[in-house]
Amino acid sequence: MNDWEKLQNGLLYNDVAPELFARRVTAKQLFRSYNGTDDSQAAYRRELMVKMFHEVGDEVLIEPMFQCEFGVNITIGSHVYINFGCTILDCAEVTIGNHVLIGPNAGIYAVNHCLDPEERADGGCFSKPIHIEDYVWLGGNVTVLPGVTIGAGAVIGAGSVVVKDIPPRVVAAGNPCRVIRELTNRDKTGFERE
């Protein structure tokens, strides 16, 4: 089993393996091309996203200075907005549902290095999937760590570090991120799109 296959199966792998380096180069070419576009180039942006990601839905807007490690392990639903400066290290599957908002400078990291210093220096890594369900809002500077699922409709406060699963329809914040309260009808403002 090569290191790409190990990575895909959640096994320890060598982060500096040549086949991983080549895949990173391809991802960099795509996201750098994307970051060089402007809002008038929607069709070209769409073309690049289709090449970069495993799947991408409709009406997805990713602001510039987006970065990813491989791209091909990322699935994005429809009606998704990813603000400036997002980094996704997709060494495992990263799924982003429909109607998701991701604030500026968010980091979604499905990978971790070995803790042992010699193993880490030799390139030892492991990864776990991240799932961000429908209608989630990640505030600015949120960090999501490997193996986390954020439940549908949850709101993650700015600057939070999400280290464990967050249930649906809650407000959660902090480092480590914890549930503050459930979302209720009192949170409705009466807003309706015209």
C-alpha positions in Angstrom: 0.0 0.0 0.0 1.5 3.4 -1.0 1.3 6.5 1.2 -1.7 7.9 -0.8 -3.6 4.7 -0.1 -2.6 4.8 3.6 -3.7 8.4 3.8 -7.1 7.6 2.3 -7.6 4.8 4.7 -6.7 6.7 7.9 -3.4 4.8 8.4 -0.1 6.3 9.4 1.6 7.6 6.3 4.8 9.4 5.3 3.8 13.1 4.7 6.9 13.7 2.6 6.4 10.8 0.1 7.0 11.8 -3.5 3.5 10.8 -4.7 2.0 13.1 -2.1 4.3 15.9 -3.2 3.1 15.6 -6.8 -0.5 15.7 -5.8 0.1 18.9 -3.7 1.7 20.5 -6.8 -1.5 19.9 -8.8 -3.7 21.3 -6.1 -1.5 24.4 -5.8 -1.7 25.0 -9.5 -5.5 24.9 -9.3 -6.0 27.0 -6.2 -3.4 29.6 -7.4 -5.3 29.9 -10.7 -8.5 30.3 -8.8 -7.1 32.9 -6.5 -6.0 34.9 -9.5 -9.6 35.3 -10.7 -12.1 38.0 -9.9 -15.9 38.0 -9.5 -16.5 38.6 -13.3 -15.0 35.1 -14.0 -17.7 33.0 -12.5 -17.6 30.3 -15.3 -13.9 30.0 -15.1 -14.0 29.8 -11.3 -16.6 27.0 -11.6 -14.4 25.1 -14.1 -11.4 25.3 -11.6 -13.6 24.1 -8.7 -14.8 21.1 -10.7 -11.2 20.2 -11.4 -10.0 20.9 -7.8 -12.6 19.2 -5.7 -14.1 15.7 -5.5 -17.6 17.2 -5.9 -18.9 20.8 -5.8 -22.5 21.9 -5.8 -24.2 24.9 -7.4 -23.8 28.5 -6.3 -20.5 28.1 -4.4 -18.4 31.2 -3.9 -14.9 30.9 -2.5 -13.1 34.2 -1.9 -9.5 34.5 -2.8 -6.5 33.2 -0.9 -8.1 29.9 -0.6 -5.7 27.0 -0.1 -6.0 23.2 0.1 -3.6 20.4 0.4 -5.0 18.0 -2.2 -8.5 19.2 -3.1 -9.7 15.9 -4.4 -10.8 14.8 -0.8 -13.1 17.9 -0.5 -16.9 17.7 -1.2 -18.8 20.9 -1.2 -22.6 21.2 -1.3 -24.7 23.9 -2.9 -25.2 27.5 -1.8 -21.9 27.7 0.1 -19.9 30.8 0.9 -16.3 30.5 2.0 -14.8 33.9 3.0 -11.2 35.1 2.5 -8.2 33.1 3.5 -9.6 29.7 4.2 -7.2 26.7 4.4 -8.4 23.1 4.1 -5.9 20.3 4.7 -7.8 17.5 3.2 -5.6 14.5 4.0 -8.9 12.8 4.8 -12.4 13.4 3.5 -13.7 16.8 4.2 -17.4 17.3 3.5 -19.1 20.7 3.6 -22.9 20.6 3.3 -25.5 22.8 1.7 -26.1 26.4 2.8 -22.8 26.6 4.8 -21.1 29.9 5.7 -17.4 29.8 6.5 -15.9 33.0 7.9 -12.6 34.6 7.0 -9.3 32.8 7.9 -11.0 29.5 8.8 -8.8 26.4 9.1 -10.2 23.0 8.5 -7.4 20.4 9.2 -8.1 16.7 8.7 -4.5 15.8 9.5 -2.2 15.6 12.4 1.5 14.9 12.8 2.9 12.3 15.1 3.6 13.5 18.6 6.9 11.7 18.9 9.6 14.1 17.7 11.6 11.5 15.8 8.5 10.1 14.1 7.3 13.6 13.3 10.7 14.6 11.8 10.5 11.5 9.6 7.2 12.7 8.2 4.7 10.6 10.2 1.1 11.7 9.9 -2.4 10.4 10.3 -5.8 11.8 9.2 -9.5 11.6 10.1 -12.5 12.9 8.2 -14.3 16.1 8.9 -18.0 16.6 8.2 -19.6 20.0 8.3 -23.4 19.5 7.9 -26.0 21.6 6.2 -26.7 25.2 7.4 -23.6 25.4 9.6 -22.0 28.8 10.1 -18.3 28.9 11.1 -17.3 32.4 12.4 -14.0 34.0 11.5 -10.7 32.3 12.5 -12.4 29.1 13.5 -10.2 26.0 13.5 -11.7 22.5 13.0 -9.5 19.6 13.9 -9.4 16.0 12.6 -12.3 13.6 13.1 -14.9 16.3 13.9 -18.5 16.4 12.8 -20.4 19.7 13.2 -24.2 19.1 13.2 -26.7 20.7 10.9 -27.6 24.3 11.7 -24.8 24.8 14.3 -23.1 28.1 14.8 -19.4 28.1 15.8 -18.3 31.4 17.3 -15.3 33.3 16.0 -11.9 32.1 17.1 -13.1 28.7 18.3 -11.0 25.6 18.1 -13.3 22.6 17.4 -11.8 19.4 18.8 -14.9 17.2 19.2 -18.3 16.8 17.6 -20.8 19.6 17.9 -24.5 18.6 17.9 -27.1 20.2 15.5 -28.7 23.6 16.1 -26.5 24.9 18.8 -24.3 27.9 19.4 -20.8 26.7 20.4 -17.6 28.7 21.0 -14.3 28.7 22.8 -11.0 26.9 23.0 -11.8 24.1 23.2 -15.1 24.7 21.5 -18.1 23.8 23.7 -21.9 24.1 23.4 -23.2 27.4 24.9 -26.9 26.9 24.2 -29.4 25.5 21.7 -30.8 27.6 18.9 -34.5 28.3 19.4 -37.4 30.3 17.8 -36.2 33.2 19.9 -33.2 33.5 17.6 -35.5 34.2 14.6 -35.5 37.9 13.5 -38.3 37.8 11.0 -36.0 38.3 8.0 -37.3 37.1 4.7 -35.5 37.4 1.3 -37.4 39.8 -1.0 
